[in-house]
């Protein structure tokens, strides 16, 4: 094991890298592919591969990665030998300048994840389902309650929150190629979606996107409700929901059992509040959801969720968040938050990594708890993610990048676009060991028409590299500060308490100061409290 990082987020303990799992030998290209645009001036020496050569190399690389993945299949990440990790909390005494004991820094096993935040990145999202499949197999999705996303991250978050399993999410993502994004919707679109106004905007309407998102979420919800409604156990849960939320909540779910995709969809589409209710009914399947949209009228990010915009259809918010400026039409919408009709575009314009959804307003221990339970998924982008994670990002300064950001901000109607992008990088850096990198081959943001070969290569790379990252994060721990052992014990989970009881009884001889050692007193108190609680629970 190696101690990889200690910072304000805690301690990250990981396994040493296994060389045979490295991607270094998985892409057998003997020379780089020249990707510089035509007419861009002198080029560095490189080899231009023929189309056939590129295809053959890509297939060879994909086969190589698939063989590595197959070799890993016997190593089920979920069943990794957890017994090799001592999850008993370790208390490190803290003293003030006068050498008086003021509390303890406690090293604990990292808690289960509760929130996933997905970064925007256009076609680079091709690797998201592969990454999630690895996380699922490692048991990392078991405790997820909340999904947050911008742009293509909104597509991933919306699909998962609506009850899609990973294969279905992959199937949905595969439909969002260039043709689907630019293609015209089915006939009668405006009569079915009167709330969706893009009529005079430049760019592609992407109405087909709205249709796909609406159909997917509606089928997931109506299928689930139809299959379970008559069951006694489900009726019991519905009655509990009625007592907590009122008759209107149950009546709304009853309405959602029946969907007519050819009729006016007003009032029939799945909303953020619908997902909140469904999460209460079936938390393992449906999740709370937050998506971003850039409010170009007011010049700020709007966070679509069950609290701020309960009645907005998630499909409409998803289409807004995926609306790459100018390429796709912006959308006029009154989201019902009291500020009237406004113009919305891609959520990544204002917050492409919306971690603030989880952390805003939190301080101290509550903030640290939230960070420890949140994972962010960013994109590799040719190693840029690695640089961001290991070097503190710098604020924008005058230069070529500053000029590019200003131009992008002018197009996107966000004059502070450069600062927003810097904040996104900072959020990834501060996530530390809870930041996961999604690899995407050679696919860029607007490669919506990438071939199946390139997509397959990107997906295989994403799976392989995620498997490596998960292996490196086994045994992850984090640090918390407590004033006493009793305060610490109040925050322990049952697994930690059980590990304390199953471990050796703390002996004073194992500590430098014997019975007077603060570390011994801390661990002895935890042991006695765990013993007492276990005895109290006995019938």
VEXDREN-2710 file (C-alpha; in Angstrom, 1 decimal):
% VEXDREN-2710
k/r/px/py/pz
1/UNK/0.0/0.0/0.0
2/UNK/1.1/3.6/-0.5
3/UNK/0.0/6.8/1.2
4/UNK/-0.7/8.9/-1.8
5/UNK/-2.0/12.2/-0.5
6/UNK/-2.8/14.0/2.7
7/UNK/-4.6/17.3/2.4
8/UNK/-7.7/19.1/3.7
9/UNK/-9.9/16.3/2.3
10/UNK/-8.1/13.7/4.3
11/UNK/-5.8/10.8/3.7
12/UNK/-5.8/8.8/0.5
13/UNK/-4.5/5.3/0.8
14/UNK/-4.1/3.3/-2.4
15/UNK/-2.6/0.1/-3.7
16/UNK/0.6/0.4/-5.8
17/UNK/0.0/0.5/-9.5
18/UNK/0.0/-2.9/-11.3
19/UNK/2.2/-2.5/-14.4
20/UNK/0.4/-5.2/-16.3
21/UNK/-2.8/-3.1/-16.2
22/UNK/-1.2/0.0/-17.6
23/UNK/-2.5/1.4/-20.9
24/UNK/1.0/2.2/-22.0
25/UNK/1.3/-0.8/-24.2
26/UNK/-2.3/-1.0/-25.1
27/UNK/-2.2/1.4/-28.1
28/UNK/0.4/0.0/-30.5
29/UNK/0.8/3.0/-32.7
30/UNK/4.5/3.4/-33.7
31/UNK/4.0/7.1/-34.7
32/UNK/1.7/9.9/-33.8
33/UNK/-1.3/10.8/-35.9
34/UNK/-1.1/14.3/-37.2
35/UNK/-4.3/16.1/-36.1
36/UNK/-3.3/19.6/-36.9
37/UNK/-6.0/21.3/-39.1
38/UNK/-5.4/21.9/-42.8
39/UNK/-3.7/25.2/-43.6
40/UNK/-2.5/25.7/-40.0
41/UNK/1.1/26.3/-41.1
42/UNK/4.3/24.3/-40.6
43/UNK/3.8/21.0/-38.8
44/UNK/6.0/19.0/-36.6
45/UNK/7.5/15.9/-38.1
46/UNK/4.8/13.2/-37.9
47/UNK/3.5/10.2/-39.9
48/UNK/0.2/10.5/-41.7
49/UNK/-1.6/7.2/-41.3
50/UNK/-3.9/6.1/-44.1
51/UNK/-7.6/5.6/-43.2
52/UNK/-7.1/1.9/-43.5
53/UNK/-4.0/2.1/-41.2
54/UNK/-5.9/4.1/-38.6
55/UNK/-8.7/1.6/-38.6
56/UNK/-6.4/-1.3/-38.3
57/UNK/-4.4/0.3/-35.5
58/UNK/-7.6/1.2/-33.7
59/UNK/-8.9/-2.3/-33.9
60/UNK/-5.6/-3.7/-32.7
61/UNK/-5.6/-1.2/-29.8
62/UNK/-9.2/-2.1/-28.9
63/UNK/-8.4/-5.8/-29.1
64/UNK/-5.4/-5.3/-26.8
65/UNK/-7.5/-3.4/-24.2
66/UNK/-10.3/-6.0/-24.4
67/UNK/-7.7/-8.7/-23.7
68/UNK/-6.6/-6.8/-20.6
69/UNK/-10.1/-6.3/-19.5
70/UNK/-10.8/-10.0/-19.9
71/UNK/-7.8/-10.8/-17.8
72/UNK/-9.2/-8.6/-15.1
73/UNK/-12.7/-10.3/-15.1
74/UNK/-11.6/-12.8/-12.5
75/UNK/-10.8/-9.9/-10.2
76/UNK/-14.2/-8.8/-9.1
77/UNK/-13.7/-5.3/-7.7
78/UNK/-16.7/-5.7/-5.4
79/UNK/-15.3/-8.8/-3.8
80/UNK/-11.8/-7.4/-3.3
81/UNK/-10.5/-8.8/0.0
82/UNK/-11.9/-6.2/2.3
83/UNK/-10.6/-8.1/5.3
84/UNK/-7.1/-6.9/4.4
85/UNK/-8.0/-3.4/5.4
86/UNK/-8.2/-2.5/9.1
87/UNK/-11.2/-0.1/9.1
88/UNK/-11.0/0.7/12.9
89/UNK/-10.8/4.4/13.4
90/UNK/-7.3/5.7/14.3
91/UNK/-7.1/8.7/16.6
92/UNK/-4.2/11.0/16.5
93/UNK/-4.0/13.4/19.5
94/UNK/-4.0/17.2/18.7
95/UNK/-2.3/19.6/21.1
96/UNK/-2.3/23.4/21.3
97/UNK/0.8/25.6/21.7
98/UNK/0.8/24.9/25.5
99/UNK/0.9/21.2/24.9
100/UNK/-2.7/20.8/26.1
101/UNK/-4.9/18.1/24.4
102/UNK/-7.5/19.8/22.3
103/UNK/-9.0/16.8/20.4
104/UNK/-8.2/14.1/17.9
105/UNK/-7.7/13.8/14.2
106/UNK/-9.4/10.6/13.3
107/UNK/-8.5/8.5/10.2
108/UNK/-11.5/6.6/9.0
109/UNK/-12.5/4.5/6.1
110/UNK/-13.9/6.7/3.4
111/UNK/-17.7/6.6/3.5
112/UNK/-19.9/5.3/0.7
113/UNK/-20.6/7.7/-2.2
114/UNK/-23.9/9.4/-2.1
115/UNK/-23.6/11.9/-5.0
116/UNK/-22.1/11.8/-8.5
117/UNK/-21.2/15.0/-10.4
118/UNK/-20.7/14.6/-14.1
119/UNK/-18.8/17.2/-16.1
120/UNK/-19.8/18.5/-19.5
121/UNK/-17.7/17.6/-22.5
122/UNK/-19.9/16.8/-25.5
123/UNK/-19.0/13.7/-27.4
124/UNK/-16.3/12.9/-24.8
125/UNK/-19.1/11.5/-22.7
126/UNK/-18.9/8.3/-24.8
127/UNK/-16.9/6.8/-21.9
128/UNK/-19.4/7.6/-19.2
129/UNK/-21.4/4.3/-19.3
130/UNK/-18.2/2.2/-19.4
131/UNK/-16.9/4.0/-16.3
132/UNK/-20.2/3.6/-14.5
133/UNK/-20.2/-0.1/-15.3
134/UNK/-16.9/-0.5/-13.5
135/UNK/-18.2/1.6/-10.5
136/UNK/-21.3/-0.6/-10.4
137/UNK/-19.3/-3.8/-10.4
138/UNK/-17.1/-2.4/-7.6
139/UNK/-20.2/-1.6/-5.5
140/UNK/-19.5/2.1/-5.7
141/UNK/-23.0/3.0/-6.9
142/UNK/-24.9/1.2/-4.1
143/UNK/-25.4/4.2/-1.9
144/UNK/-26.0/6.9/-4.6
145/UNK/-28.9/9.2/-3.8
146/UNK/-28.2/12.3/-5.9
147/UNK/-27.0/12.8/-9.5
148/UNK/-25.7/16.1/-10.8
149/UNK/-24.7/17.0/-14.4
150/UNK/-23.9/19.6/-17.0
151/UNK/-24.1/19.3/-20.7
152/UNK/-23.4/15.7/-21.7
153/UNK/-23.1/15.0/-18.0
154/UNK/-26.7/16.0/-17.8
155/UNK/-27.6/13.2/-20.2
156/UNK/-25.8/10.7/-18.0
157/UNK/-27.2/12.0/-14.8
158/UNK/-30.8/12.1/-16.2
159/UNK/-30.6/8.6/-17.5
160/UNK/-29.4/7.1/-14.2
161/UNK/-31.8/9.1/-12.1
162/UNK/-34.7/8.0/-14.2
163/UNK/-34.0/4.3/-13.5
164/UNK/-31.9/3.2/-16.5
165/UNK/-29.5/0.4/-15.8
166/UNK/-26.0/0.7/-17.3
167/UNK/-26.7/-1.2/-20.6
168/UNK/-29.9/0.9/-21.1
169/UNK/-27.9/4.0/-20.4
170/UNK/-25.3/2.9/-23.0
171/UNK/-28.1/2.3/-25.5
172/UNK/-29.5/5.8/-24.9
173/UNK/-26.1/7.4/-25.2
174/UNK/-25.5/5.6/-28.5
175/UNK/-28.6/7.3/-29.9
176/UNK/-27.1/10.7/-29.4
177/UNK/-24.9/10.8/-32.5
178/UNK/-24.7/13.8/-34.9
179/UNK/-27.7/12.7/-36.9
180/UNK/-29.9/12.5/-33.8
181/UNK/-28.7/15.8/-32.4
182/UNK/-29.2/17.7/-35.7
183/UNK/-32.1/15.7/-37.0
184/UNK/-35.7/17.0/-37.2
185/UNK/-38.2/15.6/-34.7
186/UNK/-41.2/13.6/-35.6
187/UNK/-44.2/15.3/-37.1
188/UNK/-46.5/17.4/-34.9
189/UNK/-43.6/18.3/-32.6
190/UNK/-44.8/21.8/-31.6
191/UNK/-48.3/20.6/-30.8
192/UNK/-46.8/17.9/-28.6
193/UNK/-44.3/20.2/-26.9
194/UNK/-45.8/23.7/-26.8
195/UNK/-43.7/24.6/-23.8
196/UNK/-40.5/24.2/-25.9
197/UNK/-39.8/27.4/-27.8
198/UNK/-36.8/27.7/-30.1
199/UNK/-38.5/29.0/-33.2
200/UNK/-36.4/32.0/-34.1
201/UNK/-33.0/31.0/-32.7
202/UNK/-29.9/30.2/-34.8
203/UNK/-28.6/26.6/-34.7
204/UNK/-30.1/23.2/-34.8
205/UNK/-33.3/22.7/-32.9
206/UNK/-32.3/19.3/-31.4
207/UNK/-36.0/18.6/-30.9
208/UNK/-35.2/14.9/-31.5
209/UNK/-33.1/15.1/-28.3
210/UNK/-36.1/16.3/-26.3
211/UNK/-38.2/13.5/-27.8
212/UNK/-35.7/10.8/-26.9
213/UNK/-35.3/12.1/-23.3
214/UNK/-39.0/12.4/-22.8
215/UNK/-39.8/9.0/-24.2
216/UNK/-37.0/7.3/-22.2
217/UNK/-38.0/8.9/-18.9
218/UNK/-41.7/8.3/-19.5
219/UNK/-41.2/4.7/-20.4
220/UNK/-39.0/4.0/-17.4
221/UNK/-41.5/5.6/-14.9
222/UNK/-44.7/4.2/-16.5
223/UNK/-43.2/0.7/-16.8
224/UNK/-42.1/0.7/-13.2
225/UNK/-45.4/2.0/-11.8
226/UNK/-47.5/-0.4/-14.0
227/UNK/-45.5/-3.4/-12.9
228/UNK/-45.7/-2.7/-9.2
229/UNK/-48.9/-0.7/-8.6
230/UNK/-51.1/-3.6/-7.7
231/UNK/-48.7/-5.2/-5.3
232/UNK/-49.4/-5.1/-1.5
233/UNK/-45.9/-4.0/-0.6
234/UNK/-46.1/-1.2/-3.1
235/UNK/-49.5/-0.1/-1.9
236/UNK/-48.1/0.1/1.6
237/UNK/-45.3/2.4/0.4
238/UNK/-47.8/4.5/-1.5
239/UNK/-49.9/4.9/1.7
240/UNK/-46.8/6.1/3.6
241/UNK/-46.1/8.5/0.8
242/UNK/-49.7/9.8/0.9
243/UNK/-49.3/10.4/4.7
244/UNK/-46.1/12.3/4.1
245/UNK/-46.8/14.2/0.9
246/UNK/-50.6/14.3/0.6
247/UNK/-53.2/12.9/-1.8
248/UNK/-51.8/14.9/-4.7
249/UNK/-48.5/13.0/-4.7
250/UNK/-50.2/9.7/-5.1
251/UNK/-52.7/11.1/-7.7
252/UNK/-49.8/12.4/-9.7
253/UNK/-48.0/9.0/-9.8
254/UNK/-51.3/7.3/-10.8
255/UNK/-51.5/9.8/-13.7
256/UNK/-47.9/8.9/-14.8
257/UNK/-48.8/5.2/-15.2
258/UNK/-50.4/6.0/-18.5
259/UNK/-48.4/7.8/-21.2
260/UNK/-49.5/8.9/-24.7
261/UNK/-46.5/10.0/-26.6
262/UNK/-48.6/11.3/-29.5
263/UNK/-50.7/13.7/-27.5
264/UNK/-49.8/17.1/-26.0
265/UNK/-47.1/16.3/-23.5
266/UNK/-47.8/19.3/-21.2
267/UNK/-48.3/18.0/-17.7
268/UNK/-47.4/14.4/-18.7
269/UNK/-43.6/14.7/-18.8
270/UNK/-41.6/13.5/-15.9
271/UNK/-40.6/16.4/-13.7
272/UNK/-37.9/16.9/-11.0
273/UNK/-40.6/16.6/-8.3
274/UNK/-41.8/13.4/-9.9
275/UNK/-38.2/11.9/-9.5
276/UNK/-38.1/13.1/-5.9
277/UNK/-41.3/11.2/-5.1
278/UNK/-40.1/8.2/-7.0
279/UNK/-36.8/8.3/-5.0
280/UNK/-38.8/8.1/-1.8
281/UNK/-40.7/5.1/-3.1
282/UNK/-37.8/3.2/-4.7
283/UNK/-34.4/4.8/-3.8
284/UNK/-32.4/2.0/-5.3
285/UNK/-33.8/2.7/-8.7
286/UNK/-34.7/6.4/-8.9
287/UNK/-32.5/9.3/-7.8
288/UNK/-32.8/12.9/-7.0
289/UNK/-31.5/15.0/-9.9
290/UNK/-29.9/18.4/-10.5
291/UNK/-29.1/19.7/-13.9
292/UNK/-27.6/23.0/-14.9
293/UNK/-28.7/25.6/-17.5
294/UNK/-27.1/28.9/-18.4
295/UNK/-29.7/31.7/-17.9
296/UNK/-28.5/34.1/-20.6
297/UNK/-31.1/36.6/-19.7
298/UNK/-29.9/37.1/-16.1
299/UNK/-26.3/36.0/-16.7
300/UNK/-26.1/33.2/-14.2
301/UNK/-26.4/29.5/-13.8
302/UNK/-29.8/28.0/-12.9
303/UNK/-29.8/24.7/-11.1
304/UNK/-32.9/22.7/-12.1
305/UNK/-34.0/20.5/-9.2
306/UNK/-37.0/19.5/-7.1
307/UNK/-36.6/22.5/-4.8
308/UNK/-36.1/25.3/-7.3
309/UNK/-37.9/24.1/-10.4
310/UNK/-40.1/21.2/-9.2
311/UNK/-42.5/21.3/-12.2
312/UNK/-40.0/21.6/-15.0
313/UNK/-39.8/18.4/-17.1
314/UNK/-36.4/16.7/-16.7
315/UNK/-36.3/16.2/-20.5
316/UNK/-36.6/19.9/-21.1
317/UNK/-33.9/20.7/-18.6
318/UNK/-31.7/18.0/-20.1
319/UNK/-32.1/19.5/-23.6
320/UNK/-31.3/22.9/-22.3
321/UNK/-28.1/21.7/-20.5
322/UNK/-27.0/19.9/-23.6
323/UNK/-27.5/22.9/-25.9
324/UNK/-24.0/23.8/-27.1
325/UNK/-24.2/27.5/-27.8
326/UNK/-24.9/28.5/-31.5
327/UNK/-24.6/24.9/-32.7
328/UNK/-27.9/24.2/-31.0
329/UNK/-30.8/26.6/-30.5
330/UNK/-31.2/28.2/-27.1
331/UNK/-34.5/27.7/-25.4
332/UNK/-37.0/30.2/-24.0
333/UNK/-38.6/28.9/-20.8
334/UNK/-40.3/30.1/-17.6
335/UNK/-39.0/27.6/-15.1
336/UNK/-41.4/28.7/-12.4
337/UNK/-38.9/30.1/-10.0
338/UNK/-40.5/33.6/-9.9
339/UNK/-38.2/35.3/-12.5
340/UNK/-40.4/34.8/-15.5
341/UNK/-39.6/33.8/-19.1
342/UNK/-35.9/33.7/-19.9
343/UNK/-33.5/32.4/-22.5
344/UNK/-31.4/29.3/-21.6
345/UNK/-28.5/27.5/-23.1
346/UNK/-25.8/24.9/-22.3
347/UNK/-25.3/24.5/-18.6
348/UNK/-21.6/24.1/-19.1
349/UNK/-21.3/27.8/-20.0
350/UNK/-21.6/28.8/-16.3
351/UNK/-20.7/25.6/-14.5
352/UNK/-19.3/22.7/-16.4
353/UNK/-18.4/20.8/-13.1
354/UNK/-21.3/21.8/-10.8
355/UNK/-19.9/20.5/-7.5
356/UNK/-21.3/23.6/-5.8
357/UNK/-24.7/22.0/-5.9
358/UNK/-23.4/19.8/-3.1
359/UNK/-21.1/22.1/-1.2
360/UNK/-22.7/25.6/-1.3
361/UNK/-23.7/26.8/2.1
362/UNK/-21.9/24.1/4.0
363/UNK/-19.0/24.7/6.4
364/UNK/-16.7/22.8/8.7
365/UNK/-17.6/19.2/9.4
366/UNK/-20.8/19.2/7.2
367/UNK/-18.7/20.4/4.3
368/UNK/-16.1/17.7/4.8
369/UNK/-18.8/15.1/5.1
370/UNK/-20.4/16.2/1.8
371/UNK/-17.0/16.2/0.0
372/UNK/-16.1/12.7/1.2
373/UNK/-19.4/11.4/-0.1
374/UNK/-19.2/13.0/-3.5
375/UNK/-17.4/11.8/-6.6
376/UNK/-16.7/14.0/-9.6
377/UNK/-16.2/12.6/-13.1
378/UNK/-14.0/14.7/-15.4
379/UNK/-12.5/14.0/-18.8
380/UNK/-8.9/13.1/-19.6
381/UNK/-8.4/15.5/-22.5
382/UNK/-5.0/14.4/-23.4
383/UNK/-3.6/14.4/-19.8
384/UNK/-5.1/17.8/-18.8
385/UNK/-7.1/16.1/-16.1
386/UNK/-3.9/14.7/-14.5
387/UNK/-2.3/18.2/-14.6
388/UNK/-5.3/19.7/-12.9
389/UNK/-5.4/17.1/-10.2
390/UNK/-1.7/17.4/-9.4
391/UNK/-1.0/21.1/-9.9
392/UNK/-3.1/23.9/-8.4
393/UNK/-4.9/25.6/-11.3
394/UNK/-4.0/29.2/-11.8
395/UNK/-6.6/32.0/-12.4
396/UNK/-6.8/33.4/-16.0
397/UNK/-4.2/35.9/-17.0
398/UNK/-3.8/38.0/-20.1
399/UNK/-2.6/35.9/-23.1
400/UNK/-3.8/33.7/-25.9
401/UNK/-6.0/31.6/-23.6
402/UNK/-7.5/34.7/-22.1
403/UNK/-8.4/35.9/-25.6
404/UNK/-10.0/32.5/-26.5
405/UNK/-12.0/32.6/-23.3
406/UNK/-13.3/36.1/-24.1
407/UNK/-14.3/35.0/-27.6
408/UNK/-16.0/31.9/-26.2
409/UNK/-17.8/34.0/-23.5
410/UNK/-19.0/36.4/-26.2
411/UNK/-20.5/33.5/-28.2
412/UNK/-22.0/31.8/-25.1
413/UNK/-23.2/35.1/-23.6
414/UNK/-21.2/34.7/-20.4
415/UNK/-18.5/37.5/-20.2
416/UNK/-17.0/35.7/-17.2
417/UNK/-16.6/32.4/-19.1
418/UNK/-12.8/32.3/-18.5
419/UNK/-13.3/32.7/-14.7
420/UNK/-16.1/30.0/-14.8
421/UNK/-13.7/27.6/-16.6
422/UNK/-11.0/28.3/-14.0
423/UNK/-13.5/27.6/-11.2
424/UNK/-14.3/24.3/-12.9
425/UNK/-10.7/23.3/-12.9
426/UNK/-10.3/24.3/-9.2
427/UNK/-13.3/22.1/-8.3
428/UNK/-11.8/19.1/-9.9
429/UNK/-8.5/19.7/-8.2
430/UNK/-10.1/20.1/-4.8
431/UNK/-12.0/16.8/-5.2
432/UNK/-8.6/15.1/-4.8
433/UNK/-9.0/11.3/-4.6
434/UNK/-12.7/11.6/-5.2
435/UNK/-12.1/12.8/-8.8
436/UNK/-12.3/10.1/-11.4
437/UNK/-10.9/10.6/-14.9
438/UNK/-13.1/9.4/-17.9
439/UNK/-10.9/8.5/-20.8
440/UNK/-12.3/8.9/-24.3
441/UNK/-9.8/7.9/-26.9
442/UNK/-9.3/10.5/-29.6
443/UNK/-12.9/11.7/-29.4
444/UNK/-13.3/15.4/-28.9
445/UNK/-16.2/17.6/-27.8
446/UNK/-17.9/17.9/-31.2
447/UNK/-17.1/14.4/-32.6
448/UNK/-20.7/13.5/-32.6
449/UNK/-20.3/11.5/-35.8
450/UNK/-17.4/9.4/-34.6
451/UNK/-17.3/5.9/-36.1
452/UNK/-18.2/2.8/-34.2
453/UNK/-14.5/1.8/-34.2
454/UNK/-13.4/5.0/-32.6
455/UNK/-16.3/4.8/-30.1
456/UNK/-15.5/1.2/-29.2
457/UNK/-11.8/2.1/-28.7
458/UNK/-12.8/5.0/-26.4
459/UNK/-15.2/2.8/-24.4
460/UNK/-12.6/0.1/-23.9
461/UNK/-10.0/2.6/-22.8
462/UNK/-12.5/4.2/-20.4
463/UNK/-13.3/0.8/-18.8
464/UNK/-9.7/-0.2/-18.5
465/UNK/-8.5/3.0/-17.0
466/UNK/-11.4/3.2/-14.6
467/UNK/-10.6/-0.3/-13.4
468/UNK/-7.1/0.9/-12.6
469/UNK/-8.4/4.0/-10.8
470/UNK/-10.7/1.8/-8.7
471/UNK/-7.8/-0.5/-7.8
472/UNK/-5.7/2.5/-6.7
473/UNK/-8.5/3.8/-4.4
474/UNK/-9.1/0.6/-2.5
475/UNK/-8.5/1.3/1.2
476/UNK/-9.1/5.0/0.7
477/UNK/-9.5/6.8/4.0
478/UNK/-10.1/10.4/5.1
479/UNK/-9.5/12.5/8.2
480/UNK/-12.0/14.2/10.6
481/UNK/-11.5/16.2/13.7
482/UNK/-13.3/15.4/16.9
483/UNK/-13.1/16.9/20.4
484/UNK/-13.3/13.5/22.1
485/UNK/-13.6/9.7/21.6
486/UNK/-17.3/10.0/22.6
487/UNK/-18.0/12.5/19.9
488/UNK/-16.2/10.3/17.4
489/UNK/-18.2/7.2/18.4
490/UNK/-21.5/9.1/17.7
491/UNK/-20.4/9.4/14.0
492/UNK/-19.2/5.8/13.5
493/UNK/-21.2/3.4/11.4
494/UNK/-22.1/-0.2/12.3
495/UNK/-19.2/-1.7/10.3
496/UNK/-16.7/0.4/12.1
497/UNK/-18.1/-0.4/15.5
498/UNK/-18.1/-4.1/14.6
499/UNK/-14.5/-3.9/13.5
500/UNK/-13.6/-2.3/16.9
501/UNK/-15.2/-5.2/18.7
502/UNK/-13.6/-7.8/16.5
503/UNK/-10.2/-6.3/16.8
504/UNK/-7.7/-6.8/19.7
505/UNK/-8.5/-5.1/23.0
506/UNK/-6.3/-1.9/23.2
507/UNK/-3.4/-2.6/25.6
508/UNK/-1.5/0.2/27.3
509/UNK/1.8/-1.5/26.7
510/UNK/1.5/-0.8/22.9
511/UNK/1.5/2.9/23.5
512/UNK/4.5/5.2/24.3
513/UNK/3.0/6.6/27.5
514/UNK/1.1/3.5/28.6
515/UNK/-2.2/4.2/30.3
516/UNK/-1.5/8.0/30.2
517/UNK/-1.2/8.0/26.4
518/UNK/-3.9/10.0/24.8
519/UNK/-4.0/7.6/21.8
520/UNK/-4.5/4.6/24.1
521/UNK/-7.3/6.4/26.1
522/UNK/-9.0/7.3/22.8
523/UNK/-9.0/3.7/21.4
524/UNK/-9.9/2.2/24.8
525/UNK/-12.9/4.5/25.1
526/UNK/-14.1/3.6/21.6
527/UNK/-13.8/-0.1/22.5
528/UNK/-15.7/0.2/25.8
529/UNK/-18.5/2.3/24.1
530/UNK/-18.8/-0.3/21.4
531/UNK/-19.0/-3.1/24.0
532/UNK/-21.6/-1.2/25.9
533/UNK/-23.8/-0.6/22.9
534/UNK/-23.6/-4.2/21.8
535/UNK/-24.7/-5.4/25.2
536/UNK/-27.6/-2.9/25.2
537/UNK/-28.8/-4.3/21.9
538/UNK/-28.9/-7.9/23.1
539/UNK/-32.5/-9.2/23.7
END
